[in-house]
């Protein structure tokens, strides 16, 4: 079981750093390098599904130009934004309503 999760971590780490656009390579890749080892199996599964999505969709969510319809990704997007010093998407949403 441990070997299986480690293999999954290596696969998604590669996918996170070889996206197709340099910007997303850096955004997802650095986050993956820093956080994958501490992810639970369920968190890893969410990240795997997230990493399988197209770059333009992820970039829109990351930049807050678009809102994800998939609620399972909201916390992950917030963690990505916070990791890169942009604050979480939840903070920005509450700032807009004030």
Backbone as XML, in Angstrom:
<?xml version="1.0"?>
<chain id="A" units="angstrom">
  <residue number="1" name="UNK">
    <atom name="N" x="0.820" y="-1.189" z="0.000"/>
    <atom name="CA" x="0.000" y="0.000" z="0.000"/>
    <atom name="C" x="0.865" y="1.255" z="0.000"/>
  </residue>
  <residue number="2" name="UNK">
    <atom name="N" x="1.913" y="1.269" z="0.823"/>
    <atom name="CA" x="2.807" y="2.415" z="0.870"/>
    <atom name="C" x="3.474" y="2.627" z="-0.474"/>
  </residue>
  <residue number="3" name="UNK">
    <atom name="N" x="3.869" y="1.533" z="-1.135"/>
    <atom name="CA" x="4.488" y="1.651" z="-2.449"/>
    <atom name="C" x="3.518" y="2.244" z="-3.456"/>
  </residue>
  <residue number="4" name="UNK">
    <atom name="N" x="2.244" y="1.867" z="-3.349"/>
    <atom name="CA" x="1.225" y="2.377" z="-4.258"/>
    <atom name="C" x="1.052" y="3.887" z="-4.109"/>
  </residue>
  <residue number="5" name="UNK">
    <atom name="N" x="0.983" y="4.376" z="-2.893"/>
    <atom name="CA" x="0.795" y="5.814" z="-2.679"/>
    <atom name="C" x="2.042" y="6.590" z="-3.094"/>
  </residue>
  <residue number="6" name="UNK">
    <atom name="N" x="3.216" y="6.008" z="-2.884"/>
    <atom name="CA" x="4.450" y="6.666" z="-3.315"/>
    <atom name="C" x="4.530" y="6.744" z="-4.840"/>
  </residue>
  <residue number="7" name="UNK">
    <atom name="N" x="4.107" y="5.692" z="-5.506"/>
    <atom name="CA" x="4.059" y="5.703" z="-6.971"/>
    <atom name="C" x="3.086" y="6.774" z="-7.462"/>
  </residue>
  <residue number="8" name="UNK">
    <atom name="N" x="1.932" y="6.870" z="-6.830"/>
    <atom name="CA" x="0.956" y="7.899" z="-7.198"/>
    <atom name="C" x="1.525" y="9.290" z="-6.973"/>
  </residue>
  <residue number="9" name="UNK">
    <atom name="N" x="2.243" y="9.485" z="-5.876"/>
    <atom name="CA" x="2.864" y="10.794" z="-5.600"/>
    <atom name="C" x="3.891" y="11.145" z="-6.667"/>
  </residue>
  <residue number="10" name="UNK">
    <atom name="N" x="4.702" y="10.173" z="-7.055"/>
    <atom name="CA" x="5.706" y="10.437" z="-8.094"/>
    <atom name="C" x="5.053" y="10.772" z="-9.432"/>
  </residue>
  <residue number="11" name="UNK">
    <atom name="N" x="3.993" y="10.045" z="-9.769"/>
    <atom name="CA" x="3.299" y="10.303" z="-11.041"/>
    <atom name="C" x="2.686" y="11.699" z="-11.076"/>
  </residue>
  <residue number="12" name="UNK">
    <atom name="N" x="1.989" y="12.066" z="-10.007"/>
    <atom name="CA" x="1.342" y="13.376" z="-10.005"/>
    <atom name="C" x="2.374" y="14.494" z="-9.865"/>
  </residue>
  <residue number="13" name="UNK">
    <atom name="N" x="3.493" y="14.235" z="-9.210"/>
    <atom name="CA" x="4.565" y="15.240" z="-9.139"/>
    <atom name="C" x="5.120" y="15.511" z="-10.532"/>
  </residue>
  <residue number="14" name="UNK">
    <atom name="N" x="5.306" y="14.453" z="-11.307"/>
    <atom name="CA" x="5.772" y="14.628" z="-12.689"/>
    <atom name="C" x="4.742" y="15.408" z="-13.487"/>
  </residue>
  <residue number="15" name="UNK">
    <atom name="N" x="3.484" y="15.032" z="-13.356"/>
    <atom name="CA" x="2.404" y="15.705" z="-14.090"/>
    <atom name="C" x="2.309" y="17.179" z="-13.699"/>
  </residue>
  <residue number="16" name="UNK">
    <atom name="N" x="2.547" y="17.490" z="-12.438"/>
    <atom name="CA" x="2.467" y="18.867" z="-11.957"/>
    <atom name="C" x="3.598" y="19.739" z="-12.504"/>
  </residue>
  <residue number="17" name="UNK">
    <atom name="N" x="4.726" y="19.130" z="-12.814"/>
    <atom name="CA" x="5.872" y="19.906" z="-13.309"/>
    <atom name="C" x="6.042" y="19.847" z="-14.820"/>
  </residue>
  <residue number="18" name="UNK">
    <atom name="N" x="5.225" y="19.090" z="-15.495"/>
    <atom name="CA" x="5.287" y="18.967" z="-16.967"/>
    <atom name="C" x="3.892" y="19.182" z="-17.540"/>
  </residue>
  <residue number="19" name="UNK">
    <atom name="N" x="3.370" y="20.392" z="-17.374"/>
    <atom name="CA" x="1.994" y="20.720" z="-17.705"/>
    <atom name="C" x="1.773" y="21.030" z="-19.185"/>
  </residue>
  <residue number="20" name="UNK">
    <atom name="N" x="2.662" y="21.776" z="-19.766"/>
    <atom name="CA" x="2.429" y="22.264" z="-21.117"/>
    <atom name="C" x="2.594" y="23.768" z="-21.168"/>
  </residue>
  <residue number="21" name="UNK">
    <atom name="N" x="2.370" y="24.443" z="-20.040"/>
    <atom name="CA" x="2.669" y="25.868" z="-19.954"/>
    <atom name="C" x="3.625" y="26.073" z="-18.782"/>
  </residue>
  <residue number="22" name="UNK">
    <atom name="N" x="4.594" y="26.914" z="-18.991"/>
    <atom name="CA" x="5.614" y="27.147" z="-17.965"/>
    <atom name="C" x="4.997" y="27.696" z="-16.674"/>
  </residue>
  <residue number="23" name="UNK">
    <atom name="N" x="3.989" y="28.559" z="-16.829"/>
    <atom name="CA" x="3.360" y="29.154" z="-15.654"/>
    <atom name="C" x="2.748" y="28.082" z="-14.745"/>
  </residue>
  <residue number="24" name="UNK">
    <atom name="N" x="2.004" y="27.162" z="-15.346"/>
    <atom name="CA" x="1.376" y="26.123" z="-14.538"/>
    <atom name="C" x="2.397" y="25.103" z="-14.038"/>
  </residue>
  <residue number="25" name="UNK">
    <atom name="N" x="3.484" y="24.901" z="-14.798"/>
    <atom name="CA" x="4.575" y="24.058" z="-14.299"/>
    <atom name="C" x="5.075" y="24.609" z="-12.960"/>
  </residue>
  <residue number="26" name="UNK">
    <atom name="N" x="5.255" y="25.920" z="-12.913"/>
    <atom name="CA" x="5.768" y="26.549" z="-11.699"/>
    <atom name="C" x="4.727" y="26.571" z="-10.589"/>
  </residue>
  <residue number="27" name="UNK">
    <atom name="N" x="3.500" y="26.935" z="-10.921"/>
    <atom name="CA" x="2.448" y="27.040" z="-9.910"/>
    <atom name="C" x="2.163" y="25.680" z="-9.266"/>
  </residue>
  <residue number="28" name="UNK">
    <atom name="N" x="1.870" y="24.687" z="-10.091"/>
    <atom name="CA" x="1.547" y="23.360" z="-9.545"/>
    <atom name="C" x="2.790" y="22.606" z="-9.100"/>
  </residue>
  <residue number="29" name="UNK">
    <atom name="N" x="3.872" y="22.732" z="-9.861"/>
    <atom name="CA" x="5.085" y="21.984" z="-9.564"/>
    <atom name="C" x="5.691" y="22.318" z="-8.217"/>
  </residue>
  <residue number="30" name="UNK">
    <atom name="N" x="5.814" y="23.595" z="-7.932"/>
    <atom name="CA" x="6.394" y="23.998" z="-6.640"/>
    <atom name="C" x="5.493" y="23.587" z="-5.474"/>
  </residue>
  <residue number="31" name="UNK">
    <atom name="N" x="4.198" y="23.737" z="-5.677"/>
    <atom name="CA" x="3.251" y="23.311" z="-4.638"/>
    <atom name="C" x="3.374" y="21.808" z="-4.407"/>
  </residue>
  <residue number="32" name="UNK">
    <atom name="N" x="3.419" y="21.044" z="-5.481"/>
    <atom name="CA" x="3.521" y="19.588" z="-5.379"/>
    <atom name="C" x="4.801" y="19.176" z="-4.663"/>
  </residue>
  <residue number="33" name="UNK">
    <atom name="N" x="5.919" y="19.786" z="-5.031"/>
    <atom name="CA" x="7.194" y="19.442" z="-4.404"/>
    <atom name="C" x="7.165" y="19.697" z="-2.902"/>
  </residue>
  <residue number="34" name="UNK">
    <atom name="N" x="6.483" y="20.762" z="-2.502"/>
    <atom name="CA" x="6.442" y="21.119" z="-1.084"/>
    <atom name="C" x="5.400" y="20.331" z="-0.294"/>
  </residue>
  <residue number="35" name="UNK">
    <atom name="N" x="4.301" y="19.935" z="-0.927"/>
    <atom name="CA" x="3.177" y="19.411" z="-0.164"/>
    <atom name="C" x="2.818" y="17.944" z="-0.382"/>
  </residue>
  <residue number="36" name="UNK">
    <atom name="N" x="3.223" y="17.339" z="-1.472"/>
    <atom name="CA" x="2.784" y="15.975" z="-1.773"/>
    <atom name="C" x="3.126" y="14.973" z="-0.679"/>
  </residue>
  <residue number="37" name="UNK">
    <atom name="N" x="4.302" y="15.077" z="-0.114"/>
    <atom name="CA" x="4.712" y="14.078" z="0.886"/>
    <atom name="C" x="3.825" y="14.089" z="2.124"/>
  </residue>
  <residue number="38" name="UNK">
    <atom name="N" x="3.177" y="15.205" z="2.408"/>
    <atom name="CA" x="2.322" y="15.293" z="3.575"/>
    <atom name="C" x="0.846" y="15.073" z="3.298"/>
  </residue>
  <residue number="39" name="UNK">
    <atom name="N" x="0.498" y="14.829" z="2.039"/>
    <atom name="CA" x="-0.911" y="14.647" z="1.685"/>
    <atom name="C" x="-1.406" y="13.261" z="2.068"/>
  </residue>
  <residue number="40" name="UNK">
    <atom name="N" x="-2.624" y="13.241" z="2.591"/>
    <atom name="CA" x="-3.277" y="11.969" z="2.867"/>
    <atom name="C" x="-3.699" y="11.347" z="1.538"/>
  </residue>
  <residue number="41" name="UNK">
    <atom name="N" x="-4.164" y="10.124" z="1.594"/>
    <atom name="CA" x="-4.590" y="9.448" z="0.368"/>
    <atom name="C" x="-5.771" y="10.171" z="-0.292"/>
  </residue>
  <residue number="42" name="UNK">
    <atom name="N" x="-6.699" y="10.668" z="0.504"/>
    <atom name="CA" x="-7.847" y="11.388" z="-0.071"/>
    <atom name="C" x="-7.429" y="12.738" z="-0.646"/>
  </residue>
  <residue number="43" name="UNK">
    <atom name="N" x="-6.510" y="13.434" z="0.023"/>
    <atom name="CA" x="-6.002" y="14.709" z="-0.515"/>
    <atom name="C" x="-5.235" y="14.467" z="-1.808"/>
  </residue>
  <residue number="44" name="UNK">
    <atom name="N" x="-4.475" y="13.392" z="-1.843"/>
    <atom name="CA" x="-3.735" y="13.032" z="-3.049"/>
    <atom name="C" x="-4.694" y="12.752" z="-4.197"/>
  </residue>
  <residue number="45" name="UNK">
    <atom name="N" x="-5.784" y="12.069" z="-3.935"/>
    <atom name="CA" x="-6.772" y="11.761" z="-4.973"/>
    <atom name="C" x="-7.367" y="13.045" z="-5.560"/>
  </residue>
  <residue number="46" name="UNK">
    <atom name="N" x="-7.655" y="14.016" z="-4.709"/>
    <atom name="CA" x="-8.181" y="15.298" z="-5.190"/>
    <atom name="C" x="-7.127" y="15.997" z="-6.046"/>
  </residue>
  <residue number="47" name="UNK">
    <atom name="N" x="-5.881" y="16.001" z="-5.585"/>
    <atom name="CA" x="-4.809" y="16.652" z="-6.350"/>
    <atom name="C" x="-4.601" y="15.956" z="-7.691"/>
  </residue>
  <residue number="48" name="UNK">
    <atom name="N" x="-4.710" y="14.644" z="-7.723"/>
    <atom name="CA" x="-4.578" y="13.906" z="-8.990"/>
    <atom name="C" x="-5.669" y="14.321" z="-9.976"/>
  </residue>
  <residue number="49" name="UNK">
    <atom name="N" x="-6.898" y="14.422" z="-9.502"/>
    <atom name="CA" x="-8.002" y="14.850" z="-10.379"/>
    <atom name="C" x="-7.788" y="16.290" z="-10.836"/>
  </residue>
  <residue number="50" name="UNK">
    <atom name="N" x="-7.319" y="17.123" z="-9.930"/>
    <atom name="CA" x="-7.046" y="18.528" z="-10.239"/>
    <atom name="C" x="-5.957" y="18.642" z="-11.310"/>
  </residue>
  <residue number="51" name="UNK">
    <atom name="N" x="-4.883" y="17.885" z="-11.146"/>
    <atom name="CA" x="-3.753" y="17.942" z="-12.086"/>
    <atom name="C" x="-4.116" y="17.406" z="-13.464"/>
  </residue>
  <residue number="52" name="UNK">
    <atom name="N" x="-5.174" y="16.629" z="-13.570"/>
    <atom name="CA" x="-5.594" y="16.080" z="-14.857"/>
    <atom name="C" x="-6.408" y="17.082" z="-15.686"/>
  </residue>
  <residue number="53" name="UNK">
    <atom name="N" x="-6.778" y="18.196" z="-15.086"/>
    <atom name="CA" x="-7.582" y="19.193" z="-15.789"/>
    <atom name="C" x="-6.698" y="20.064" z="-16.691"/>
  </residue>
  <residue number="54" name="UNK">
    <atom name="N" x="-7.291" y="20.687" z="-17.715"/>
    <atom name="CA" x="-6.504" y="21.507" z="-18.647"/>
    <atom name="C" x="-5.965" y="22.791" z="-18.003"/>
  </residue>
  <residue number="55" name="UNK">
    <atom name="N" x="-4.800" y="23.213" z="-18.464"/>
    <atom name="CA" x="-4.146" y="24.404" z="-17.924"/>
    <atom name="C" x="-5.007" y="25.660" z="-17.956"/>
  </residue>
  <residue number="56" name="UNK">
    <atom name="N" x="-5.703" y="25.959" z="-19.053"/>
    <atom name="CA" x="-6.505" y="27.201" z="-19.058"/>
    <atom name="C" x="-7.560" y="27.228" z="-17.948"/>
  </residue>
  <residue number="57" name="UNK">
    <atom name="N" x="-8.157" y="26.096" z="-17.657"/>
    <atom name="CA" x="-9.147" y="26.017" z="-16.586"/>
    <atom name="C" x="-8.481" y="26.275" z="-15.236"/>
  </residue>
  <residue number="58" name="UNK">
    <atom name="N" x="-7.356" y="25.619" z="-14.992"/>
    <atom name="CA" x="-6.654" y="25.789" z="-13.721"/>
    <atom name="C" x="-6.144" y="27.215" z="-13.560"/>
  </residue>
  <residue number="59" name="UNK">
    <atom name="N" x="-5.625" y="27.791" z="-14.624"/>
    <atom name="CA" x="-5.116" y="29.162" z="-14.565"/>
    <atom name="C" x="-6.239" y="30.144" z="-14.245"/>
  </residue>
  <residue number="60" name="UNK">
    <atom name="N" x="-7.417" y="29.929" z="-14.829"/>
    <atom name="CA" x="-8.557" y="30.790" z="-14.536"/>
    <atom name="C" x="-8.972" y="30.708" z="-13.081"/>
  </residue>
  <residue number="61" name="UNK">
    <atom name="N" x="-8.982" y="29.501" z="-12.545"/>
    <atom name="CA" x="-9.329" y="29.328" z="-11.134"/>
    <atom name="C" x="-8.273" y="29.948" z="-10.239"/>
  </residue>
  <residue number="62" name="UNK">
    <atom name="N" x="-7.010" y="29.727" z="-10.574"/>
    <atom name="CA" x="-5.907" y="30.230" z="-9.759"/>
    <atom name="C" x="-5.911" y="31.761" z="-9.733"/>
  </residue>
  <residue number="63" name="UNK">
    <atom name="N" x="-6.199" y="32.368" z="-10.878"/>
    <atom name="CA" x="-6.199" y="33.833" z="-10.966"/>
    <atom name="C" x="-7.526" y="34.440" z="-10.527"/>
  </residue>
  <residue number="64" name="UNK">
    <atom name="N" x="-8.478" y="33.600" z="-10.197"/>
    <atom name="CA" x="-9.825" y="33.978" z="-9.771"/>
    <atom name="C" x="-10.633" y="34.631" z="-10.886"/>
  </residue>
  <residue number="65" name="UNK">
    <atom name="N" x="-10.251" y="34.389" z="-12.127"/>
    <atom name="CA" x="-11.041" y="34.863" z="-13.258"/>
    <atom name="C" x="-12.309" y="34.027" z="-13.394"/>
  </residue>
  <residue number="66" name="UNK">
    <atom name="N" x="-12.250" y="32.784" z="-12.918"/>
    <atom name="CA" x="-13.382" y="31.864" z="-12.976"/>
    <atom name="C" x="-13.520" y="31.170" z="-11.621"/>
  </residue>
  <residue number="67" name="UNK">
    <atom name="N" x="-14.692" y="30.651" z="-11.362"/>
    <atom name="CA" x="-14.953" y="29.905" z="-10.129"/>
    <atom name="C" x="-15.199" y="28.449" z="-10.483"/>
  </residue>
  <residue number="68" name="UNK">
    <atom name="N" x="-14.557" y="27.529" z="-9.772"/>
    <atom name="CA" x="-14.763" y="26.111" z="-10.088"/>
    <atom name="C" x="-16.174" y="25.650" z="-9.758"/>
  </residue>
  <residue number="69" name="UNK">
    <atom name="N" x="-16.741" y="24.855" z="-10.642"/>
    <atom name="CA" x="-18.050" y="24.251" z="-10.378"/>
    <atom name="C" x="-17.891" y="23.065" z="-9.435"/>
  </residue>
  <residue number="70" name="UNK">
    <atom name="N" x="-16.706" y="22.477" z="-9.436"/>
    <atom name="CA" x="-16.401" y="21.328" z="-8.591"/>
    <atom name="C" x="-15.957" y="21.828" z="-7.214"/>
  </residue>
  <residue number="71" name="UNK">
    <atom name="N" x="-16.814" y="21.694" z="-6.226"/>
    <atom name="CA" x="-16.509" y="22.225" z="-4.902"/>
    <atom name="C" x="-15.319" y="21.526" z="-4.244"/>
  </residue>
  <residue number="72" name="UNK">
    <atom name="N" x="-14.987" y="20.306" z="-4.697"/>
    <atom name="CA" x="-13.860" y="19.603" z="-4.085"/>
    <atom name="C" x="-12.537" y="20.322" z="-4.336"/>
  </residue>
  <residue number="73" name="UNK">
    <atom name="N" x="-12.496" y="21.220" z="-5.319"/>
    <atom name="CA" x="-11.261" y="21.912" z="-5.654"/>
    <atom name="C" x="-11.105" y="23.273" z="-4.971"/>
  </residue>
  <residue number="74" name="UNK">
    <atom name="N" x="-12.136" y="23.772" z="-4.333"/>
    <atom name="CA" x="-12.093" y="25.108" z="-3.737"/>
    <atom name="C" x="-10.992" y="25.212" z="-2.683"/>
  </residue>
  <residue number="75" name="UNK">
    <atom name="N" x="-10.911" y="24.243" z="-1.777"/>
    <atom name="CA" x="-9.883" y="24.270" z="-0.726"/>
    <atom name="C" x="-8.485" y="24.148" z="-1.325"/>
  </residue>
  <residue number="76" name="UNK">
    <atom name="N" x="-8.347" y="23.321" z="-2.359"/>
    <atom name="CA" x="-7.046" y="23.146" z="-3.006"/>
    <atom name="C" x="-6.608" y="24.436" z="-3.691"/>
  </residue>
  <residue number="77" name="UNK">
    <atom name="N" x="-7.513" y="25.111" z="-4.355"/>
    <atom name="CA" x="-7.181" y="26.378" z="-5.010"/>
    <atom name="C" x="-6.781" y="27.408" z="-3.964"/>
  </residue>
  <residue number="78" name="UNK">
    <atom name="N" x="-7.499" y="27.444" z="-2.848"/>
    <atom name="CA" x="-7.123" y="28.345" z="-1.760"/>
    <atom name="C" x="-5.734" y="28.037" z="-1.230"/>
  </residue>
  <residue number="79" name="UNK">
    <atom name="N" x="-5.418" y="26.753" z="-1.081"/>
    <atom name="CA" x="-4.084" y="26.353" z="-0.599"/>
    <atom name="C" x="-3.000" y="26.732" z="-1.606"/>
  </residue>
  <residue number="80" name="UNK">
    <atom name="N" x="-3.277" y="26.567" z="-2.888"/>
    <atom name="CA" x="-2.326" y="26.968" z="-3.932"/>
    <atom name="C" x="-2.075" y="28.476" z="-3.880"/>
  </residue>
  <residue number="81" name="UNK">
    <atom name="N" x="-3.150" y="29.249" z="-3.797"/>
    <atom name="CA" x="-3.015" y="30.712" z="-3.757"/>
    <atom name="C" x="-2.242" y="31.146" z="-2.508"/>
  </residue>
  <residue number="82" name="UNK">
    <atom name="N" x="-2.548" y="30.534" z="-1.382"/>
    <atom name="CA" x="-1.854" y="30.875" z="-0.151"/>
    <atom name="C" x="-0.378" y="30.479" z="-0.220"/>
  </residue>
  <residue number="83" name="UNK">
    <atom name="N" x="-0.097" y="29.312" z="-0.761"/>
    <atom name="CA" x="1.277" y="28.840" z="-0.914"/>
    <atom name="C" x="2.113" y="29.834" z="-1.721"/>
  </residue>
  <residue number="84" name="UNK">
    <atom name="N" x="1.500" y="30.421" z="-2.736"/>
    <atom name="CA" x="2.207" y="31.366" z="-3.610"/>
    <atom name="C" x="2.061" y="32.814" z="-3.149"/>
  </residue>
  <residue number="85" name="UNK">
    <atom name="N" x="1.563" y="33.017" z="-1.930"/>
    <atom name="CA" x="1.505" y="34.347" z="-1.340"/>
    <atom name="C" x="0.379" y="35.225" z="-1.856"/>
  </residue>
  <residue number="86" name="UNK">
    <atom name="N" x="-0.675" y="34.616" z="-2.374"/>
    <atom name="CA" x="-1.788" y="35.396" z="-2.922"/>
    <atom name="C" x="-3.008" y="35.390" z="-2.020"/>
  </residue>
  <residue number="87" name="UNK">
    <atom name="N" x="-2.928" y="34.765" z="-0.861"/>
    <atom name="CA" x="-4.090" y="34.639" z="0.011"/>
    <atom name="C" x="-5.025" y="33.580" z="-0.534"/>
  </residue>
  <residue number="88" name="UNK">
    <atom name="N" x="-5.924" y="33.109" z="0.286"/>
    <atom name="CA" x="-6.851" y="32.075" z="-0.169"/>
    <atom name="C" x="-7.987" y="32.705" z="-0.951"/>
  </residue>
  <residue number="89" name="UNK">
    <atom name="N" x="-8.642" y="31.923" z="-1.792"/>
    <atom name="CA" x="-9.764" y="32.432" z="-2.576"/>
    <atom name="C" x="-10.933" y="32.788" z="-1.667"/>
  </residue>
  <residue number="90" name="UNK">
    <atom name="N" x="-11.041" y="32.150" z="-0.512"/>
    <atom name="CA" x="-12.115" y="32.460" z="0.431"/>
    <atom name="C" x="-11.951" y="33.868" z="1.005"/>
  </residue>
  <residue number="91" name="UNK">
    <atom name="N" x="-10.694" y="34.273" z="1.289"/>
    <atom name="CA" x="-10.448" y="35.610" z="1.799"/>
    <atom name="C" x="-10.848" y="36.651" z="0.772"/>
  </residue>
  <residue number="92" name="UNK">
    <atom name="N" x="-10.475" y="36.438" z="-0.486"/>
    <atom name="CA" x="-10.780" y="37.378" z="-1.539"/>
    <atom name="C" x="-12.281" y="37.483" z="-1.768"/>
  </residue>
  <residue number="93" name="UNK">
    <atom name="N" x="-12.980" y="36.359" z="-1.674"/>
    <atom name="CA" x="-14.430" y="36.370" z="-1.862"/>
    <atom name="C" x="-15.103" y="37.185" z="-0.761"/>
  </residue>
  <residue number="94" name="UNK">
    <atom name="N" x="-14.623" y="37.046" z="0.480"/>
    <atom name="CA" x="-15.225" y="37.802" z="1.573"/>
    <atom name="C" x="-14.877" y="39.281" z="1.475"/>
  </residue>
  <residue number="95" name="UNK">
    <atom name="N" x="-13.698" y="39.609" z="0.943"/>
    <atom name="CA" x="-13.316" y="41.008" z="0.757"/>
    <atom name="C" x="-14.209" y="41.683" z="-0.269"/>
  </residue>
  <residue number="96" name="UNK">
    <atom name="N" x="-14.616" y="40.945" z="-1.306"/>
    <atom name="CA" x="-15.460" y="41.501" z="-2.360"/>
    <atom name="C" x="-16.855" y="41.825" z="-1.845"/>
  </residue>
  <residue number="97" name="UNK">
    <atom name="N" x="-17.330" y="41.045" z="-0.878"/>
    <atom name="CA" x="-18.682" y="41.254" z="-0.379"/>
    <atom name="C" x="-18.743" y="42.362" z="0.672"/>
  </residue>
  <residue number="98" name="UNK">
    <atom name="N" x="-17.607" y="42.758" z="1.228"/>
    <atom name="CA" x="-17.603" y="43.803" z="2.271"/>
    <atom name="C" x="-17.630" y="45.176" z="1.660"/>
  </residue>
</chain>
